[in-house]
Amino acid sequence: MHGALQAVLASNKEAIITSSGTKGKEALKKKLNKVVLAYSCGPDTSVIVPWLRENYGCEVVCFTADVGPSLKELDGLEEKAKASGASQLVVKDLKEEFVRDFIFPCLRAGAVYERKYLLGTSMACPAIANAMVDVDREVGADAVSHGCTGKGNDQVRFELSFFALNPELSVVAPWREWEITGREDAIEYAKQHNVPVPVTKKSIYSRDRNLWHLSHEGDILENPANEPKEDMYMMSVSPQDAPDQPEYVKIGIVARIPVSVNGKELSPAYLLSELNEIGGGHGIGRIRYG
């Protein structure tokens, strides 16, 4: 049996019931003092902060994993987290670890879903979860929480990682508990609790970005007949605007690990960033999936 699955089966029942059953939920409400929340500053995780405080009466520590691509996206994040009701924000730079231990191995394995999707979000979930378990221990928290919906695979990726690393860890998954049913409800909840959110009801997208990819879902994209808007492509230029002249790239590989671009030795994260710049400048890397 797979080690992670064994850990889940062996973990305490209360931790598993927490996310889906009344018994575990009510029990945790009486004992949780501090929860570490995977925080992106998006509308979902922004409203989870006051929701946890309101429903569990606990202190909320927000955790943000820097998996790329820009430090600019971290600007003002602590202020936003505290404005939502968090006691503090913990940020960890995971870019090198993310590329070295997750992206490169998947790349070597040829891990592509349905010949299209390169698993950008899928790989990031366990990387973030690993760091969250460390933060949970460092700040003395009782549980962890995430903003994954109850219908997707990300919740499984996070929780398998949590339980594999700490089978006794309690997990609170608001999307499997609360009465919020969609992005508009989340925005309305945010308004009622004076929580600043970065989207409006006219621009309701769920966006995930790291060194490996940028993805969007929601709003007009729910209809496959609708074309994505050009401003969604933040990592590449349109093929129509790309140079007509080719650019040649030489990637140095040692022991199956990429180590240099055009003769310049780079760390895993910087190497991938360099290739993103080159490829994006030529309109490479755009797909429509789903």
Phi and psi in degrees as GROMACS dihedral restraints (atoms count N, CA, C in turn):
[ dihedral_restraints ]
;  ai    aj    ak    al  type     phi  dphi    fc
    3     4     5     6     1   -61.2    20    10
    4     5     6     7     1   139.1    20    10
    6     7     8     9     1   -57.0    20    10
    7     8     9    10     1   -42.6    20    10
    9    10    11    12     1   -64.9    20    10
   10    11    12    13     1   -40.5    20    10
   12    13    14    15     1   -66.4    20    10
   13    14    15    16     1   -40.2    20    10
   15    16    17    18     1   -58.6    20    10
   16    17    18    19     1   -40.5    20    10
   18    19    20    21     1   -64.1    20    10
   19    20    21    22     1   -40.1    20    10
   21    22    23    24     1   -65.2    20    10
   22    23    24    25     1   -45.9    20    10
   24    25    26    27     1   -65.2    20    10
   25    26    27    28     1   -31.5    20    10
   27    28    29    30     1   -85.8    20    10
   28    29    30    31     1   -14.9    20    10
   30    31    32    33     1   -68.3    20    10
   31    32    33    34     1   160.6    20    10
   33    34    35    36     1   -65.5    20    10
   34    35    36    37     1   144.4    20    10
   36    37    38    39     1   -63.4    20    10
   37    38    39    40     1   -33.4    20    10
   39    40    41    42     1   -61.6    20    10
   40    41    42    43     1   -38.6    20    10
   42    43    44    45     1   -63.1    20    10
   43    44    45    46     1   -37.3    20    10
   45    46    47    48     1   -75.5    20    10
   46    47    48    49     1   -42.5    20    10
   48    49    50    51     1   -64.0    20    10
   49    50    51    52     1   -27.5    20    10
   51    52    53    54     1   -46.7    20    10
   52    53    54    55     1   -43.3    20    10
   54    55    56    57     1   -83.1    20    10
   55    56    57    58     1   -14.8    20    10
   57    58    59    60     1  -136.0    20    10
   58    59    60    61     1   -14.0    20    10
   60    61    62    63     1  -122.1    20    10
   61    62    63    64     1   155.4    20    10
   63    64    65    66     1   -69.4    20    10
   64    65    66    67     1   -38.0    20    10
   66    67    68    69     1   -58.8    20    10
   67    68    69    70     1   -53.1    20    10
   69    70    71    72     1   -65.5    20    10
   70    71    72    73     1   -38.1    20    10
   72    73    74    75     1   -61.8    20    10
   73    74    75    76     1   -48.5    20    10
   75    76    77    78     1   -66.3    20    10
   76    77    78    79     1   -35.9    20    10
   78    79    80    81     1   -65.2    20    10
   79    80    81    82     1   -42.0    20    10
   81    82    83    84     1   -68.6    20    10
   82    83    84    85     1   -33.3    20    10
   84    85    86    87     1   -59.1    20    10
   85    86    87    88     1   -25.2    20    10
   87    88    89    90     1   -88.9    20    10
   88    89    90    91     1   -13.6    20    10
   90    91    92    93     1  -125.5    20    10
   91    92    93    94     1   -12.5    20    10
   93    94    95    96     1   -76.1    20    10
   94    95    96    97     1   128.4    20    10
   96    97    98    99     1  -107.8    20    10
   97    98    99   100     1   -33.5    20    10
   99   100   101   102     1  -146.9    20    10
  100   101   102   103     1   134.1    20    10
  102   103   104   105     1  -127.1    20    10
  103   104   105   106     1   136.6    20    10
  105   106   107   108     1   -95.3    20    10
  106   107   108   109     1   121.7    20    10
  108   109   110   111     1  -107.9    20    10
  109   110   111   112     1   130.1    20    10
  111   112   113   114     1   -69.1    20    10
  112   113   114   115     1   112.3    20    10
  114   115   116   117     1  -118.2    20    10
  115   116   117   118     1   127.4    20    10
  117   118   119   120     1  -114.9    20    10
  118   119   120   121     1    -8.6    20    10
  120   121   122   123     1    75.8    20    10
  121   122   123   124     1     5.1    20    10
  123   124   125   126     1   -74.4    20    10
  124   125   126   127     1   173.4    20    10
  126   127   128   129     1   -60.7    20    10
  127   128   129   130     1   -36.0    20    10
  129   130   131   132     1   -66.5    20    10
  130   131   132   133     1   -55.7    20    10
  132   133   134   135     1   -70.8    20    10
  133   134   135   136     1   -25.0    20    10
  135   136   137   138     1   -66.0    20    10
  136   137   138   139     1   -39.2    20    10
  138   139   140   141     1   -82.3    20    10
  139   140   141   142     1   -18.7    20    10
  141   142   143   144     1   -65.0    20    10
  142   143   144   145     1   -33.1    20    10
  144   145   146   147     1   -57.5    20    10
  145   146   147   148     1   -58.0    20    10
  147   148   149   150     1   -66.6    20    10
  148   149   150   151     1   -29.7    20    10
  150   151   152   153     1   -64.7    20    10
  151   152   153   154     1   -42.7    20    10
  153   154   155   156     1   -62.8    20    10
  154   155   156   157     1   -42.8    20    10
  156   157   158   159     1   -65.6    20    10
  157   158   159   160     1   -39.8    20    10
  159   160   161   162     1   -72.2    20    10
  160   161   162   163     1   -39.1    20    10
  162   163   164   165     1   -96.6    20    10
  163   164   165   166     1   -25.8    20    10
  165   166   167   168     1  -114.3    20    10
  166   167   168   169     1    -9.5    20    10
  168   169   170   171     1    60.7    20    10
  169   170   171   172     1    32.0    20    10
  171   172   173   174     1  -113.4    20    10
  172   173   174   175     1   160.7    20    10
  174   175   176   177     1   -75.1    20    10
  175   176   177   178     1   141.7    20    10
  177   178   179   180     1  -116.7    20    10
  178   179   180   181     1   122.6    20    10
  180   181   182   183     1  -105.4    20    10
  181   182   183   184     1   118.0    20    10
  183   184   185   186     1   -84.2    20    10
  184   185   186   187     1   138.5    20    10
  186   187   188   189     1  -123.2    20    10
  187   188   189   190     1   127.2    20    10
  189   190   191   192     1  -120.3    20    10
  190   191   192   193     1   127.4    20    10
  192   193   194   195     1   -95.9    20    10
  193   194   195   196     1   125.2    20    10
  195   196   197   198     1   -86.4    20    10
  196   197   198   199     1    95.8    20    10
  198   199   200   201     1  -109.0    20    10
  199   200   201   202     1    21.1    20    10
  201   202   203   204     1    96.5    20    10
  202   203   204   205     1   170.3    20    10
  204   205   206   207     1  -102.8    20    10
  205   206   207   208     1   -10.6    20    10
  207   208   209   210     1  -142.0    20    10
  208   209   210   211     1   138.9    20    10
  210   211   212   213     1   -66.6    20    10
  211   212   213   214     1   -20.6    20    10
  213   214   215   216     1   -60.2    20    10
  214   215   216   217     1   -30.6    20    10
  216   217   218   219     1   -70.4    20    10
  217   218   219   220     1   -13.7    20    10
  219   220   221   222     1   -91.6    20    10
  220   221   222   223     1    -9.1    20    10
  222   223   224   225     1   -60.5    20    10
  223   224   225   226     1   127.9    20    10
  225   226   227   228     1    75.5    20    10
  226   227   228   229     1     4.6    20    10
  228   229   230   231     1   -66.7    20    10
  229   230   231   232     1   -39.4    20    10
  231   232   233   234     1   -64.0    20    10
  232   233   234   235     1   -41.7    20    10
  234   235   236   237     1   -62.5    20    10
  235   236   237   238     1   -40.8    20    10
  237   238   239   240     1   -67.1    20    10
  238   239   240   241     1   -39.9    20    10
  240   241   242   243     1   -63.3    20    10
  241   242   243   244     1   -44.7    20    10
  243   244   245   246     1   -69.6    20    10
  244   245   246   247     1   -32.2    20    10
  246   247   248   249     1   -66.5    20    10
  247   248   249   250     1   -25.4    20    10
  249   250   251   252     1   -81.2    20    10
  250   251   252   253     1   -14.3    20    10
  252   253   254   255     1   117.0    20    10
  253   254   255   256     1     3.3    20    10
  255   256   257   258     1   -74.1    20    10
  256   257   258   259     1   150.5    20    10
  258   259   260   261     1   -81.1    20    10
  259   260   261   262     1   -29.5    20    10
  261   262   263   264     1  -162.7    20    10
  262   263   264   265     1   165.2    20    10
  264   265   266   267     1  -122.2    20    10
  265   266   267   268     1   129.5    20    10
  267   268   269   270     1  -110.7    20    10
  268   269   270   271     1   126.5    20    10
  270   271   272   273     1  -118.9    20    10
  271   272   273   274     1   132.6    20    10
  273   274   275   276     1  -126.5    20    10
  274   275   276   277     1   134.5    20    10
  276   277   278   279     1   -82.8    20    10
  277   278   279   280     1   108.4    20    10
  279   280   281   282     1  -111.3    20    10
  280   281   282   283     1    11.0    20    10
  282   283   284   285     1   -58.6    20    10
  283   284   285   286     1   -49.4    20    10
  285   286   287   288     1   -64.2    20    10
  286   287   288   289     1   -45.4    20    10
  288   289   290   291     1   -62.0    20    10
  289   290   291   292     1   -42.1    20    10
  291   292   293   294     1   -59.8    20    10
  292   293   294   295     1   -47.1    20    10
  294   295   296   297     1   -72.0    20    10
  295   296   297   298     1   -46.7    20    10
  297   298   299   300     1   -67.1    20    10
  298   299   300   301     1   -45.9    20    10
  300   301   302   303     1   -97.3    20    10
  301   302   303   304     1   -13.3    20    10
  303   304   305   306     1  -122.6    20    10
  304   305   306   307     1   -54.0    20    10
  306   307   308   309     1   -68.0    20    10
  307   308   309   310     1   -51.7    20    10
  309   310   311   312     1   -59.3    20    10
  310   311   312   313     1   -46.5    20    10
  312   313   314   315     1   -60.9    20    10
  313   314   315   316     1   -40.3    20    10
  315   316   317   318     1   -66.9    20    10
  316   317   318   319     1   -36.0    20    10
  318   319   320   321     1   -64.8    20    10
  319   320   321   322     1   -43.5    20    10
  321   322   323   324     1   -63.8    20    10
  322   323   324   325     1   -32.4    20    10
  324   325   326   327     1   -80.5    20    10
  325   326   327   328     1    -7.8    20    10
  327   328   329   330     1    67.7    20    10
  328   329   330   331     1    35.2    20    10
  330   331   332   333     1   -76.0    20    10
  331   332   333   334     1    97.6    20    10
  333   334   335   336     1  -131.4    20    10
  334   335   336   337     1   128.1    20    10
  336   337   338   339     1   -87.1    20    10
  337   338   339   340     1   123.0    20    10
  339   340   341   342     1    51.7    20    10
  340   341   342   343     1    38.5    20    10
  342   343   344   345     1    62.4    20    10
  343   344   345   346     1    13.5    20    10
  345   346   347   348     1  -136.0    20    10
  346   347   348   349     1   -54.9    20    10
  348   349   350   351     1   -81.5    20    10
  349   350   351   352     1   124.4    20    10
  351   352   353   354     1   -91.8    20    10
  352   353   354   355     1    17.0    20    10
  354   355   356   357     1    63.9    20    10
  355   356   357   358     1    33.3    20    10
  357   358   359   360     1   -59.1    20    10
  358   359   360   361     1   -48.3    20    10
  360   361   362   363     1   -71.7    20    10
  361   362   363   364     1   -40.0    20    10
  363   364   365   366     1   -58.3    20    10
  364   365   366   367     1   -41.4    20    10
  366   367   368   369     1   -73.6    20    10
  367   368   369   370     1   -31.6    20    10
  369   370   371   372     1   -71.8    20    10
  370   371   372   373     1   -31.9    20    10
  372   373   374   375     1   -56.9    20    10
  373   374   375   376     1   -53.4    20    10
  375   376   377   378     1   -66.3    20    10
  376   377   378   379     1   -30.8    20    10
  378   379   380   381     1   -63.4    20    10
  379   380   381   382     1   -43.9    20    10
  381   382   383   384     1   -68.6    20    10
  382   383   384   385     1   -42.9    20    10
  384   385   386   387     1   -61.3    20    10
  385   386   387   388     1   -40.0    20    10
  387   388   389   390     1   -56.8    20    10
  388   389   390   391     1   -45.9    20    10
  390   391   392   393     1   -69.0    20    10
  391   392   393   394     1   -34.2    20    10
  393   394   395   396     1   -62.8    20    10
  394   395   396   397     1   -38.4    20    10
  396   397   398   399     1   -62.5    20    10
  397   398   399   400     1   -38.7    20    10
  399   400   401   402     1   -64.9    20    10
  400   401   402   403     1   -44.6    20    10
  402   403   404   405     1   -64.8    20    10
  403   404   405   406     1   -40.3    20    10
  405   406   407   408     1   -54.4    20    10
  406   407   408   409     1   -42.8    20    10
  408   409   410   411     1   -71.7    20    10
  409   410   411   412     1   -40.9    20    10
  411   412   413   414     1   -64.5    20    10
  412   413   414   415     1   -38.8    20    10
  414   415   416   417     1   -95.1    20    10
  415   416   417   418     1    -1.7    20    10
  417   418   419   420     1    71.1    20    10
  418   419   420   421     1    39.6    20    10
  420   421   422   423     1   -83.0    20    10
  421   422   423   424     1   160.6    20    10
  423   424   425   426     1   -94.6    20    10
  424   425   426   427     1   -20.9    20    10
  426   427   428   429     1  -160.1    20    10
  427   428   429   430     1   171.5    20    10
  429   430   431   432     1  -123.0    20    10
  430   431   432   433     1   160.3    20    10
  432   433   434   435     1  -144.1    20    10
  433   434   435   436     1   152.9    20    10
  435   436   437   438     1  -140.7    20    10
  436   437   438   439     1   166.6    20    10
  438   439   440   441     1  -105.6    20    10
  439   440   441   442     1    22.4    20    10
  441   442   443   444     1   -73.6    20    10
  442   443   444   445     1   142.6    20    10
  444   445   446   447     1   -73.4    20    10
  445   446   447   448     1   164.6    20    10
  447   448   449   450     1   -83.1    20    10
  448   449   450   451     1     4.6    20    10
  450   451   452   453     1  -115.3    20    10
  451   452   453   454     1    -4.7    20    10
  453   454   455   456     1  -106.7    20    10
  454   455   456   457     1   179.5    20    10
  456   457   458   459     1   -87.8    20    10
  457   458   459   460     1   -18.5    20    10
  459   460   461   462     1   -61.2    20    10
  460   461   462   463     1   -36.1    20    10
  462   463   464   465     1   -58.7    20    10
  463   464   465   466     1   -37.5    20    10
  465   466   467   468     1   -70.7    20    10
  466   467   468   469     1   -41.3    20    10
  468   469   470   471     1   -61.8    20    10
  469   470   471   472     1   -43.4    20    10
  471   472   473   474     1   -65.4    20    10
  472   473   474   475     1   -50.7    20    10
  474   475   476   477     1   -73.7    20    10
  475   476   477   478     1   -32.8    20    10
  477   478   479   480     1   -61.5    20    10
  478   479   480   481     1   -39.5    20    10
  480   481   482   483     1   -67.2    20    10
  481   482   483   484     1   -44.8    20    10
  483   484   485   486     1   -55.6    20    10
  484   485   486   487     1   -52.7    20    10
  486   487   488   489     1   -72.0    20    10
  487   488   489   490     1   -29.1    20    10
  489   490   491   492     1   -65.8    20    10
  490   491   492   493     1   -35.8    20    10
  492   493   494   495     1   -87.2    20    10
  493   494   495   496     1   -30.7    20    10
  495   496   497   498     1  -149.5    20    10
  496   497   498   499     1    90.7    20    10
  498   499   500   501     1   -59.3    20    10
  499   500   501   502     1   -19.7    20    10
  501   502   503   504     1   -91.5    20    10
  502   503   504   505     1     0.2    20    10
  504   505   506   507     1   -70.8    20    10
  505   506   507   508     1   136.9    20    10
  507   508   509   510     1   -91.7    20    10
  508   509   510   511     1   142.5    20    10
  510   511   512   513     1  -126.7    20    10
  511   512   513   514     1   132.1    20    10
  513   514   515   516     1  -110.2    20    10
  514   515   516   517     1   120.7    20    10
  516   517   518   519     1  -117.1    20    10
  517   518   519   520     1    90.6    20    10
  519   520   521   522     1   -53.6    20    10
  520   521   522   523     1   -37.5    20    10
  522   523   524   525     1   -64.1    20    10
  523   524   525   526     1   -15.4    20    10
  525   526   527   528     1   -99.4    20    10
  526   527   528   529     1     5.6    20    10
  528   529   530   531     1  -125.1    20    10
  529   530   531   532     1   -44.8    20    10
  531   532   533   534     1   -79.1    20    10
  532   533   534   535     1   176.1    20    10
  534   535   536   537     1   -96.1    20    10
  535   536   537   538     1     1.0    20    10
  537   538   539   540     1   -69.6    20    10
  538   539   540   541     1   126.8    20    10
  540   541   542   543     1  -109.9    20    10
  541   542   543   544     1    -8.3    20    10
  543   544   545   546     1  -170.3    20    10
  544   545   546   547     1  -177.5    20    10
  546   547   548   549     1   -63.1    20    10
  547   548   549   550     1   -38.5    20    10
  549   550   551   552     1   -64.9    20    10
  550   551   552   553     1   -39.6    20    10
  552   553   554   555     1   -62.4    20    10
  553   554   555   556     1   -40.1    20    10
  555   556   557   558     1   -63.7    20    10
  556   557   558   559     1   -41.7    20    10
  558   559   560   561     1   -64.3    20    10
  559   560   561   562     1   -40.0    20    10
  561   562   563   564     1   -66.0    20    10
  562   563   564   565     1   -41.2    20    10
  564   565   566   567     1   -61.9    20    10
  565   566   567   568     1   -40.4    20    10
  567   568   569   570     1   -61.6    20    10
  568   569   570   571     1   -42.5    20    10
  570   571   572   573     1   -62.6    20    10
  571   572   573   574     1   -42.3    20    10
  573   574   575   576     1   -64.5    20    10
  574   575   576   577     1   -26.5    20    10
  576   577   578   579     1  -108.9    20    10
  577   578   579   580     1    13.9    20    10
  579   580   581   582     1    55.0    20    10
  580   581   582   583     1    41.8    20    10
  582   583   584   585     1  -101.0    20    10
  583   584   585   586     1   122.9    20    10
  585   586   587   588     1   -71.1    20    10
  586   587   588   589     1   129.2    20    10
  588   589   590   591     1  -125.5    20    10
  589   590   591   592     1   148.0    20    10
  591   592   593   594     1   -84.9    20    10
  592   593   594   595     1     6.2    20    10
  594   595   596   597     1  -128.8    20    10
  595   596   597   598     1   165.8    20    10
  597   598   599   600     1  -123.5    20    10
  598   599   600   601     1   172.6    20    10
  600   601   602   603     1   -68.4    20    10
  601   602   603   604     1   -13.9    20    10
  603   604   605   606     1   -89.3    20    10
  604   605   606   607     1   -14.4    20    10
  606   607   608   609     1  -136.3    20    10
  607   608   609   610     1    79.3    20    10
  609   610   611   612     1  -105.4    20    10
  610   611   612   613     1    85.3    20    10
  612   613   614   615     1  -120.0    20    10
  613   614   615   616     1   147.1    20    10
  615   616   617   618     1  -103.2    20    10
  616   617   618   619     1   122.4    20    10
  618   619   620   621     1  -121.6    20    10
  619   620   621   622     1   136.5    20    10
  621   622   623   624     1  -129.0    20    10
  622   623   624   625     1   128.6    20    10
  624   625   626   627     1  -138.9    20    10
  625   626   627   628     1   135.1    20    10
  627   628   629   630     1  -151.4    20    10
  628   629   630   631     1  -169.4    20    10
  630   631   632   633     1   -64.3    20    10
  631   632   633   634     1   -22.0    20    10
  633   634   635   636     1   -94.9    20    10
  634   635   636   637     1   -26.9    20    10
  636   637   638   639     1  -163.5    20    10
  637   638   639   640     1   172.1    20    10
  639   640   641   642     1  -138.7    20    10
  640   641   642   643     1   122.9    20    10
  642   643   644   645     1  -128.0    20    10
  643   644   645   646     1   151.8    20    10
  645   646   647   648     1  -129.5    20    10
  646   647   648   649     1   147.3    20    10
  648   649   650   651     1  -150.1    20    10
  649   650   651   652     1   161.4    20    10
  651   652   653   654     1   102.6    20    10
  652   653   654   655     1   172.5    20    10
  654   655   656   657     1    53.4    20    10
  655   656   657   658     1  -129.3    20    10
  657   658   659   660     1   -65.5    20    10
  658   659   660   661     1   -20.5    20    10
  660   661   662   663     1   -72.9    20    10
  661   662   663   664     1   -12.7    20    10
  663   664   665   666     1   -67.4    20    10
  664   665   666   667     1   -19.7    20    10
  666   667   668   669     1  -102.9    20    10
  667   668   669   670     1   112.9    20    10
  669   670   671   672     1   -59.0    20    10
  670   671   672   673     1   -17.5    20    10
  672   673   674   675     1   -75.6    20    10
  673   674   675   676     1   -17.6    20    10
  675   676   677   678     1   -85.4    20    10
  676   677   678   679     1   136.1    20    10
  678   679   680   681     1   -84.8    20    10
  679   680   681   682     1   135.4    20    10
  681   682   683   684     1   -60.1    20    10
  682   683   684   685     1   146.1    20    10
  684   685   686   687     1   -75.0    20    10
  685   686   687   688     1   147.4    20    10
  687   688   689   690     1   -62.2    20    10
  688   689   690   691     1   -32.1    20    10
  690   691   692   693     1   -72.0    20    10
  691   692   693   694     1    -5.7    20    10
  693   694   695   696     1   -74.5    20    10
  694   695   696   697     1   -25.8    20    10
  696   697   698   699     1   -84.5    20    10
  697   698   699   700     1    80.7    20    10
  699   700   701   702     1   -86.8    20    10
  700   701   702   703     1    -8.8    20    10
  702   703   704   705     1  -109.8    20    10
  703   704   705   706     1     0.7    20    10
  705   706   707   708     1  -152.8    20    10
  706   707   708   709     1   152.8    20    10
  708   709   710   711     1   -85.7    20    10
  709   710   711   712     1   161.2    20    10
  711   712   713   714     1   -65.5    20    10
  712   713   714   715     1   141.8    20    10
  714   715   716   717     1   -54.0    20    10
  715   716   717   718     1   -30.3    20    10
  717   718   719   720     1   -67.0    20    10
  718   719   720   721     1   -27.0    20    10
  720   721   722   723     1   -99.0    20    10
  721   722   723   724     1    -0.6    20    10
  723   724   725   726     1   -74.3    20    10
  724   725   726   727     1   155.2    20    10
  726   727   728   729     1   -61.2    20    10
  727   728   729   730     1   147.1    20    10
  729   730   731   732     1   -79.4    20    10
  730   731   732   733     1   -23.2    20    10
  732   733   734   735     1   -87.9    20    10
  733   734   735   736     1   139.1    20    10
  735   736   737   738     1   -72.8    20    10
  736   737   738   739     1   157.1    20    10
  738   739   740   741     1  -124.2    20    10
  739   740   741   742     1   129.5    20    10
  741   742   743   744     1   -97.4    20    10
  742   743   744   745     1   136.4    20    10
  744   745   746   747     1  -126.2    20    10
  745   746   747   748     1   133.2    20    10
  747   748   749   750     1  -116.3    20    10
  748   749   750   751     1   118.6    20    10
  750   751   752   753     1  -105.9    20    10
  751   752   753   754     1   121.4    20    10
  753   754   755   756     1   -85.1    20    10
  754   755   756   757     1   132.7    20    10
  756   757   758   759     1  -126.1    20    10
  757   758   759   760     1   129.7    20    10
  759   760   761   762     1  -126.1    20    10
  760   761   762   763     1   123.2    20    10
  762   763   764   765     1    52.6    20    10
  763   764   765   766     1    44.3    20    10
  765   766   767   768     1    71.0    20    10
  766   767   768   769     1    10.3    20    10
  768   769   770   771     1  -113.9    20    10
  769   770   771   772     1   124.8    20    10
  771   772   773   774     1   -64.0    20    10
  772   773   774   775     1   130.2    20    10
  774   775   776   777     1  -127.4    20    10
  775   776   777   778     1   -14.0    20    10
  777   778   779   780     1  -153.0    20    10
  778   779   780   781     1   156.1    20    10
  780   781   782   783     1  -127.1    20    10
  781   782   783   784     1   120.5    20    10
  783   784   785   786     1    52.4    20    10
  784   785   786   787     1    41.8    20    10
  786   787   788   789     1    84.0    20    10
  787   788   789   790     1    -4.5    20    10
  789   790   791   792     1   -97.9    20    10
  790   791   792   793     1   117.4    20    10
  792   793   794   795     1   -72.9    20    10
  793   794   795   796     1   132.9    20    10
  795   796   797   798     1  -139.2    20    10
  796   797   798   799     1   152.3    20    10
  798   799   800   801     1   -69.7    20    10
  799   800   801   802     1   163.8    20    10
  801   802   803   804     1   -51.8    20    10
  802   803   804   805     1   -48.0    20    10
  804   805   806   807     1   -67.3    20    10
  805   806   807   808     1   -42.9    20    10
  807   808   809   810     1   -68.8    20    10
  808   809   810   811     1   -34.0    20    10
  810   811   812   813     1   -63.8    20    10
  811   812   813   814     1   -45.0    20    10
  813   814   815   816     1   -66.3    20    10
  814   815   816   817     1   -38.5    20    10
  816   817   818   819     1   -61.4    20    10
  817   818   819   820     1   -40.9    20    10
  819   820   821   822     1   -62.4    20    10
  820   821   822   823     1   -44.2    20    10
  822   823   824   825     1   -67.7    20    10
  823   824   825   826     1   -34.4    20    10
  825   826   827   828     1   -61.3    20    10
  826   827   828   829     1   -42.0    20    10
  828   829   830   831     1   -64.0    20    10
  829   830   831   832     1   -45.0    20    10
  831   832   833   834     1   -67.5    20    10
  832   833   834   835     1   -50.7    20    10
  834   835   836   837     1   -65.6    20    10
  835   836   837   838     1   -43.1    20    10
  837   838   839   840     1   -62.2    20    10
  838   839   840   841     1   -33.3    20    10
  840   841   842   843     1   -68.0    20    10
  841   842   843   844     1   -14.1    20    10
  843   844   845   846     1  -112.9    20    10
  844   845   846   847     1    15.2    20    10
  846   847   848   849     1    72.1    20    10
  847   848   849   850     1    22.8    20    10
  849   850   851   852     1   -90.2    20    10
  850   851   852   853     1   140.6    20    10
  852   853   854   855     1   107.3    20    10
  853   854   855   856     1    11.5    20    10
  855   856   857   858     1   -93.6    20    10
  856   857   858   859     1   130.7    20    10
  858   859   860   861     1  -139.0    20    10
  859   860   861   862     1   158.4    20    10
  861   862   863   864     1  -117.7    20    10
  862   863   864   865     1   116.3    20    10
  864   865   866   867     1  -124.0    20    10
  865   866   867   868     1   141.5    20    10
